[in-house]
Amino acid sequence: MRLSYPPSIKIIQVPCSGRVDIIHLLRAIEDGADGVYVAGCLEGECHFLTGNLKAKKRVQYVKKVLEEIGIEPERVEMFNLSSGEGPKFAEIAREMYERIKALGPSPVLMKKAA
């Protein structure tokens, strides 16, 4: 099965979504990513027990930080799905692409350039 999602999406695989730290999400935005999302296991089905719950809390924290500094919190999101849901992964990728496209380019690089 060949999955179709926008070519501008960069996938970074980690052993568990719990390995994604706050600094990784913020640095991605700082380095010019227009949006970032974390795809983790279904809640209650994490091989590492609570990794996806940790990731969810970190994503929520980053959303609050972005809002406090005047950046749309919708640029960061967490999704839960099983590893067998390839078509759903592609659908989420397209959904995030459309969301970010509607928000426009990240204001971070515009502030850096000024």
N, C-alpha and C positions, 0 to 999 in steps of 0.2 A: 504494500500500500504506500503510495506516495502522498505525503501531506503537503498541502499548499498553504503557505503563509508568506507575508511580505518579506522580501529579501533584506530589508533594512534591519530586521530583528536579529540581534546577536544573542546566541544561546551560550550560556556559561553553565556547564554541568558541575554539580557538587554532589558528594555522597549523600547529603541530607540537606533539606532546606534550612535546618537548624544551624548549619555552618555559615549561612549568610548573615553577616553582622551589620549593625547600624552603619558602621563606617563604609562598608562596601556599597550600600545603597546611596548614602550621601556623596561618596566619592564619584559614583557613576553620574549623578546629577551635576556635580561640580565639574566633572571632566567633559560635560557637554551632552550627556544622554538626555533626550527630550522626555523620556519616561522609563520606568523600570518596573518590572513585575517579577514576583517570585511564584513559581509553581511548585507546590508541595503535595505530599501525600494527603489522602483523605483524613480528616480528623478522626483519631482513634485507631488509625491503621499505620502509624509511623513505625518503621522497622527499628528506629532508635528511640522509640517510646514517645518522647515529647518534643522532638526536633521541630515538627511543623507548628506546634503551639508556640515555641520560642520564636520562630520566624514570624508568625502572625503578630505577636506582641511587638517585635522589632519594626515591622512594617507600619503598625499603628503609631508607634513612637515617631518614626520618620515622617509620617503624614502630618503629625502635630508640629514637628519642627519646621517642615516646609511651610505650613500655614502661618506659623509665627513670623517667618521671614518674608512673607508675601509671595510665596510660590504655590501654585495650585496643588493641593494634596492629592488630587486625582491622578497626578503624574506617577504615583507609586501605588501598587496594588498587590494583594496576595490572592492566589487562587489555589483551591484544593481539588485534586483529581487523582485518579489511580494511574499507574504506569501503563495500563492497557487502554487508556482513553486517548489515543493518538488524534483522532478526529476532533475531540473536544479541545486538546492542546492547540491544534491549528485554529480552531474557532476562537479561542481565547486570544491567541496571537493577533488575529485579524481584528478582534474587538478592541484590544489595547491600541493597535495601530490607528484605528479610526478615532478612538478617544484622544490620543495624542495629536493626531492630525487636526482635530477640531480645536484643541487648546493652542496649537501653534508651536513654534520653536521655543526651546527652554529660554527663560529670561536670564539664566545664569551667565551664559556666554555673552549676551548683550551687555550685561553689567560689567563683565570683565573687559570687554572691548572699549567701554566708555572711559 
